[in-house]
Amino acid sequence: MSKEKEWLLKEGKLTEKNLKRLKNKEPIDYIIGYYDFLGCNIDLSFKPLIPRTETEYWVEKALKEIKGECLDIFSGSGCIGLAVLKNTQSLVDFADKYFLKQIKHNLKVNDLKGKVIKSDIFSNIKKKYDFILANPPYVPIGRKLDKSLSFEPSKALFAGKDGLLFIRKFLKEVDNYLKKEGVFYLEFDSFQKKEIEKLLKDYQYEFFKDQYGKWRYLRAALAREKKK
Ligand SMILES: C[S@@+](CC[C@H](N)C(=O)[O-])C[C@H]1O[C@@H](n2cnc3c(N)ncnc32)[C@H](O)[C@@H]1O
């Protein structure tokens, strides 16, 4: 029996219909209906992006320093902010343009409290944070993808020709939403590292690899001379 079938069996979901979905290359997480992210039950019924193990990897590291007020921007399922609420004392605001209902639902499922803001990137963000955590869409339009990705929302994946559309906008504005000593984390794809580095002139930053050895995220704070 394949491991996917074993998972379905374990969840009591090994039905003819689900086997057909699996055969059609639908991601197992949508079929099961949830994803376990750093101790949080992430319901996927509104079909947000399925949380990735690469994201879980850096968020687990970030949790070690997160305190105060935190913004999970490009929140989607809410997995990042929920993990922060569950594992730290921090207060979390969630911002996304589309998946507000999913975030609210996941707060309820996990018995956690946070503010959910409908926002086009920073358009409705009104305050400054100690930490901002961002996993924006970063796939270049036109890139050939596995069939399983076609089940996920394109607005959670694609970001212009080079995949940097949202990262550019985010980096242009993020300093307005950080407290003086504030820190942000940003996820990206390894081939984007060089271009992103050019956009980080005003920051002290460090790039990190994921658990598979690929450049995947950065941690940045305002450079001393730029601090307001
Ligand atoms: C890559 S997903 C990340 C989801 C989640 N944070 C995670 O790590 O699994 C990107 C998210 O950005 C949201 N998004 C797309 N365009 C946006 C915009 N202009 N403003 C705010 N959020 C946007 C999508 O709805 C999607 O939920």
The ligand as a Tripos MOL2 file, in Angstrom:
@<TRIPOS>MOLECULE
LIG
   27    29     1     0     0
SMALL
NO_CHARGES

@<TRIPOS>ATOM
      1 C1          2.5980   31.5700   -0.5990 C.3       1 LIG1
      2 S1          1.0250   31.8860    0.1610 S.3       1 LIG1
      3 C2          1.5100   31.7990    1.8660 C.3       1 LIG1
      4 C3          0.4680   31.2260    2.7890 C.3       1 LIG1
      5 C4          0.9760   30.9260    4.2060 C.3       1 LIG1
      6 N1          1.5610   32.0870    4.8400 N.3       1 LIG1
      7 C5          1.9870   29.8050    4.2020 C.2       1 LIG1
      8 O1          3.1540   30.0450    4.5130 O.co2     1 LIG1
      9 O2          1.6170   28.6670    3.8950 O.co2     1 LIG1
     10 C6          0.8280   33.5890   -0.1890 C.3       1 LIG1
     11 C7         -0.4470   34.2790    0.3040 C.3       1 LIG1
     12 O3         -0.4330   35.6410   -0.1420 O.3       1 LIG1
     13 C8         -1.7630   36.0470   -0.3860 C.3       1 LIG1
     14 N2         -1.7400   37.2030   -1.2860 N.ar      1 LIG1
     15 C9         -1.6480   37.2270   -2.6250 C.ar      1 LIG1
     16 N3         -1.6470   38.4950   -3.0860 N.ar      1 LIG1
     17 C10        -1.7640   39.3030   -2.0000 C.ar      1 LIG1
     18 C11        -1.8250   40.7180   -1.8180 C.ar      1 LIG1
     19 N4         -1.7750   41.5630   -2.8570 N.pl3     1 LIG1
     20 N5         -1.9180   41.1910   -0.5650 N.ar      1 LIG1
     21 C12        -1.9810   40.3560    0.4920 C.ar      1 LIG1
     22 N6         -1.9380   38.9970    0.3890 N.ar      1 LIG1
     23 C13        -1.8340   38.4810   -0.8500 C.ar      1 LIG1
     24 C14        -2.4400   34.8300   -0.9470 C.3       1 LIG1
     25 O4         -3.8310   34.9060   -0.7230 O.3       1 LIG1
     26 C15        -1.7670   33.6970   -0.1650 C.3       1 LIG1
     27 O5         -2.5600   33.3510    0.9260 O.3       1 LIG1
@<TRIPOS>BOND
     1     1     2 1
     2     2     3 1
     3     2    10 1
     4     3     4 1
     5     4     5 1
     6     5     6 1
     7     5     7 1
     8     7     8 2
     9     7     9 1
    10    10    11 1
    11    11    12 1
    12    11    26 1
    13    12    13 1
    14    13    14 1
    15    13    24 1
    16    14    15 ar
    17    14    23 ar
    18    15    16 ar
    19    16    17 ar
    20    17    18 ar
    21    17    23 ar
    22    18    19 1
    23    18    20 ar
    24    20    21 ar
    25    21    22 ar
    26    22    23 ar
    27    24    25 1
    28    24    26 1
    29    26    27 1
@<TRIPOS>SUBSTRUCTURE
     1 LIG1         1 GROUP 0 **** ****
